[in-house]
């Protein structure tokens, strides 16, 4: 919500030096007015580091009793309303090693603590706490007997925060890239290059009105980072920029989740062309089902093996393995293979019982799935291997036909792809397989198979 009229009665602010007999009321239609004159301390000297202060924390929020002073450089600003009642500062204007945040009950704090100003923080009497792996200093907030760091009341802010006499300096954002973001740069000013807003939010506003809103940033490799915007900021209703480029902001974090908050839209320079569509989904006929197992002596040792006959590895993003139980024509279960890359001339083993698989065959399966999955067939089901584009690359069995008594039954046995087969087949062809079972019907071999001796997971026959 745009705040159009603000009045500051300077006589009520202890930072302002005014004649005792003069009461000044200053009103403006924006936050862009000259800050009031302030006194600066000359006797304060930093005697502790951020790391030393954070090391004071043990298990719970507590009040600092030592006469400790740290110094920092202000990097956040509430001038455009994207930060509220919080100051972020770092230990150096360039190449900082750490940052900190303090919650203060002061409106228009940019007038008193402008970006680039050096400040001293007297810590005695402040509270130090940790929430979601982030250290905070400030006042205290108690709920149900548990203390946590809250906003420092405006009446005591002047007892702890002091702007140095030094001239403001330029803060040089640290250039970082993700996903490898250093944790120590939390609460520091950073710059990331080669970013753009995701396709899903192109054309949307920075934030929903009166709501804290997350917008997704991406790079050309589809890595993602959250842009955090306030629904009360002055630029809430502006449309997100559509191009690609650099962005500067305060790096925020909750545990291992990172977010970025800008001071104002000028922190974004998206003037380059957007990323071309990233092609990271591929199809290939060289991947196929190479072995199916339903051991007669141990149903927990069932598995499915896939094989890549190509001379190069293939990322399986978007690939799935489907099972049609008995005579079903609808999919009964699916395995998502997206997290795997199958190596050149290498197998991929899938097991519904990884502990038993390892105990029986002597090594862990590549992929562990659940019971009743495609890897847990009792020998009369049908399977499809499907690429990212929905094309059936390989099939075992005939969809809609129960395998019992057919040429695609491997109950109590094994279905092994013949060694001369080098690619998948979207139509089941019995001549490509050697099949063992307990019936011997229609050209299959009546010879139940036992694990481990009759099976070769991880090896192409």
N, C-alpha and C positions, 0 to 999 in steps of 0.2 A: 504494500500500500504506500503510495507516494505521500510523504509528509511534506506539506507545502509551506506551512508556517511554523517556525520555531522561535521561541524566545528564551534567551538566557539572561538571567538576572545575575550579572557578574559579581555583585556584592555578596552573593551567597557562596561563591566559589573561593576556597582558600588559596587557590593557585594564583589568583589575580591580585595584583598590587593596585589598589585604588585609594584615593583620598578618603578618609573615614567619613567625610561629610558629603561624599558624592555617591548617589545611587544611580547606576546606569542600567537602563533596560534596552537591550539590543534585540531587534527582531529582523528576521530575514526570510526569504522565500526558498532558500536552499541551504545546504550545509556548507556552501562555499563562501565562507567569510573569514576574515583574518582572525587568527587565534589571539586570545587575550595575552597581555604580557605576563610573564611568569618569572619567579625567582629560580635560580639554579643553585644547587649545592656546590660548595667548593671543598668541603671537608670529607666527603664520602669517598671511600676507596674500596674496590672489590677485594674481598679476602677469601672467596670461595669460588669453586667452579660448579657448573651444572652437574657434572658427574658426581662430585663430592656431596652435593645436596641430595641428589637422587639416591645415593648410597645410604643416606640416613634412614630411608624408608625400610621397614622390616615387614610387617604383616598387616598393618592397619593405619588408617589416617591418624595423624597426630599433630600436635602444635609444636612448632619449632621454638626452642628456648635459647638457642645459641645466638650470639650477636654476629650473624652472618650477613654479608652483603654480596650480591652478584650483580653483574652489569650485563646489559644486552642492547640490541638494536631493534627497534620496532619494525615489524614487517607487515602487520595487518592494519586494516583501516575500516572504520564503520561509516565512512563518509557517504558511501553509496548504499549502505544498509545491508550488505551481505554478511557482515559480522555484527554480533550483538552482545554487548556486555562481556567481551573477552579481548584480551591483548595477546598476540603472539609475538615473541621476540627470540632472537638467536644470538649466539655468543660472538659473532663477527660479521661485519658487513659483506665479507667475501670469504668463500670457502669455509663456512661454519662447520663446527664439529657436532653441535647439538642445538636444539631449540627447546622452548618452554612455553607454557600458556598460563595465564592468570585470569580468573574470572573477576570482573569488577562491576559494581553497580553504578556505572557512570555512563550517561548518554553523551553522544557526540564526543567520544573520547579522542577522536582524531584531532580535535582542537588543542588538546593538551599533550597528546603523545603522537605526533605526526610520524608517518613512515620515514625512516632514516634517522630519527632522533636517538641519541644514546640515553639510556636510562639506568638508574641504580635501583635495586630492589632490596630494601631492608627486610630480611626474612623473619626476624624475631617476632613472634606473635602470629605469624601466618601458619596456615595448615598445609601439610604436604600429604597428598594421597595418590592413589593409583587406581585407575579404572580402565578396564579393557586394555591393559598393558601400557597405558599412557599416564605419565606423571602430570599432576596439576598442583598449583599452589593457589591459595585464596583464603576465603573465609570458611566457615564450617556450616554444614547442613546435617541435621540429625533426623532420621526417620526410623521409627520402631527401635530406638536405642542404638542404632548404627550410625556412626559419624562418617561423612564424606565431604569432600571439598566442594564448597559452593561459592557464590559471589561474595567478594569482599565489599562490605557496606561502604557507601559513598562517604560516610562520616569519618572513616579511618583510612581511606585510600591515600590521602596526603601524608599519612604517617609511614607509608611503606614504599610508595612509588615517587621517584624524583628524576626529573629530566636534567641531564647534564648540561653544563655550559657550552659544550662543544657544538659547532655548527652541524646541521643535519648532513648526513652523508648519503651517497647513492648505495642502495643495496643491490648487489650483483647476484641474481638468481643462480643457484647451482644447477648446471645442466645434468639431467638424469635421464634414464630410459627405463622402461618397464618391460618385462615383469621383474627385473632384478633391481628393486629399489632398496637402498640402504636404510635400515630402520633408524639409524642415528640421525637421519635428516628429517624425521618427523618434527612438525612445528617449525620448519624452516622454509624460506622462499626458494622455490625451484622453478626450472623451466624444462618443458618437454617439447621436442620437435617432431614434426611429421604426424601430427594428430588431426583428427576431424571428429565431428559429432557422428554418431552411428546413423545408418540409414533409417533406423526406426524412429529417430527423433528429429530428423531434418524437417524444417518448417514449423517446429514447435517453439514455444516461448522458453525463456530461461527457467521459469518456475511457474507452478500453479499459484494462483493468488492466495496469499496468506498460508501457504504450505511449504515446508522444507521439501525440496524436490531434487531427486537424483537424475542426472542426464548422463548417458554413456558416451565416453570418448573412445575412439579406436585408432589403431595405426594400420598400416598397409598389410600387416601380418595377422590382423584380426585380434590382436591383444586389446584388452579393455581396461579402462580406468573410469571411475565415477567422478563426474563434476557435480559438486554439491552447491545448490543455489537456494537462497532464501526467498520465500514467497512475499516477504516484506521489503525486498530490495527495490531500489529505484529503477532497476532495469528488468524487473520481474516479467513485464509484459513484452519485452523486446524479443524478436525472433533470433534464435541461435544462428550464428554464421555458418554458411554451408561449405566453405572451402576447406583447405588443409593448410597446416602451418604450425606455428609455435604457440604455446600457452604458458603463462606465468601464474603461479598461485602458491598459497600456503599449503604445504603437504600435511594432510590429516591422516590419522590412522585409528582403527579400532581392531586390536589384536593384529591379525595379518591382512586385514582389509584396508586398502589405501583409498583415499579420496582427495580431491583437489578443490580448493575454494579460491576464487579470484577476488580481487579488491573491487574491480569495476571492469566493464567490457573492454577497456583499452589494454587489459592484460592478455587479450586474445588477438592474434594476428594470423587469421586463416585466409590468406590471400592467394594461396597456390591451388592448383587443380586437385580435386579429390582423387583418392586412390582408385586405380583400376580394380575391377572385380578380381578378387583373389581366387585362383583356381587351385583348390587343394583337395578336390574329390576326383578320383580317377576310376576307370573301369579297366578290366583286363580279363581276357579269356584264359589266361595262364593260371588263374587261381581256381581250384576245384576241390571237391571232397575226395580225400584219398583213402580214408579208413573209417569204418564204423564198428563199434565194439559193444556186444552184449554177452559177456563171458558166462558160460554155463555154470561155473563154480563160484561166481562173485558178481552180483549185479551192481555192487557199489564201485566196481572197477570199469564201468562203462565210460566211453569217451567218443568224441568225434575228432578226426584229424583233417585239417586242410593242408593243401600244398601249393606253393608258388613255383611253377616250372620256369619262370622268367630268369634272366641273368641279372636283374636288378630288383631291389626291394620295392614293395608297394604299400603305401599308407592305406589302411582299411577304413578311413573316415567315411561314414555313411553306409558301410556294408552291414548286412544282416544275414543271419542264418535262421531260417524258419522251419518249424515243425508242423506237420498236419497229422494229427493222431488218428490211427486206423483209417477209416474211410472219410474222414472229415474233408470238406472242401473249404472250410474257413481255417485261418491260421490258429493253431492251438497255443504256440509259444514262440518267442523270438529271442535271439541273442544279438545284442548290438556289439559290433566288432570295431567301433570307431576309435577306440583308444590304442589300437595295435597297428604295428607295421609288420608285415610278414616278409622275412628276408628272402633274398634270391636263392632259389632252389632249396627252400627251407620249409619245414612244417610249422603248423600252429595247432597245439593240442588243447581241447576244450573238455573239461571234466565237471560233472555235477557233484563230485565228492573229492575235492583236492587232497585231503588228508589220506584217504584210502588209495587214491591214484598214486601218490608218492610212495606210500608203503608198499604197494604192489609192484610198481614199475621202476622205482628207484630214483625218480626225479619229479619235480613239481610240474603240473600242467601250466601252459601259458595263460590260460583263462579259466577261472573257476566260476561256475554258474550253479543254478539251483536245481532242485528236483523237478521232474516233469518238463525240463527244458529240452531243447533239441538234442542235447548231448545225453539225455537220459531215456532214450528210446528202448523199448523192449523187443525191437526187431521187426515189428509189423507196421511201422509208421513211415511217412514220406518226408523228405527234406528238400529245401530249396536254398541255394546260395544266391543272394541278391545284391547287386551293385548299388552305388549311391543314387542312381537315376531310375531305380525301380525295375531294372532289367534282370531277369533270372539268368544268371551266368552258368549255373550247374544245378542238377537235380538228381536225387536218388529216389526211385520209386515212381509211382503213378498217382498223382493227386486225385483223391476221391475213391481210391481202391485200397481196401485193407490188404496189408501185405501177407497175411496168413495164407500159406499154401500157394504162393505166387513165386515168380522169378525174382522178386525183390524182398524176400523174407530173410532176415538174418537173426532170428530169435535163437538165443542160446549159442550164438556164433559170431560170425565176422563177415563184413563186406569189405573187400579190398580192391582198390582200383588197380587195374593191370598196369604194369610198368611201362608199356608202350604208349599210354595215354598222356598227352602233354597239354591238354586244354579241357576246359569245361564243356558240358553239353546240356543245353536247356531242355532236351528230351531224353528221358531215361532210355538207355541202350544197354541191354543185358550183356552183350558181348564185351563191354568195357570193364566188366566186374568179375571177380571170383568170389563166390558167396557160399559160406558154410552155415548150416543151421541144423535143426533137429528133425527135419522132414525129408529133405532131398527132393522136393517137388520141382518140376519144370526146369530141369537142368542144373539146379543148385546141388551142393555137395552135402550129403547127410553125414555130418561129422561135427558134433558140438565142440566148441573151442573153450579152452581153459586159460585163465590169466595167471601168471604173465606169459607163459611159454609160447602161446599160440598167437600173440599179438606183437606188433612192432610200432607202438606210438613213438613219434619223433623221428622215424626213419621211413624213407620212401623205398618200398620194395623194388 
